[in-house]
Amino acid sequence: MNKKLVLAIAMAALFLSGCVTTRIGRITQDPLRYRNRTVHVEGAVTNSFGAVFVGGYQVDDGTGRILVLSTRGVPRKGTRVNVSGRVVNGITLGGRAFGTAIEERNHHDRW
């Protein structure tokens, strides 16, 4: 096989392995396993709220829902998103307690 082709396949596999999507249901069923780990989730925004510099939105992937905390703006309700961030536990926001959330590193809207 061509060396360039093998290298391209290896690099693509390495790139894609870093973007494995974690099911939200798995995170919420065993939050300590994912605590302080970076995860990638994908789903629909079911609720969103924000202020000037911070906000949050809830993502549902069909296996569960999770709150995503953002300092980069929040997507609109109904938007499909890919989210990358760190799992945190014991979050209180606006006087409301959330057991597990994701501190967003970034998100991308899906079309």
Secondary structure, DSSP 8 states (H G I E B T S, - for coil): --HHHHHHHHHHHHHHHTT----HHHHHHSHHHHTT-EEEEEEEEEEEEE-SS-EEEEEE-SS-EEEEEESS----TT-EEEEEEEEEEEEEETTEEEEEEEEEEEEEEE-
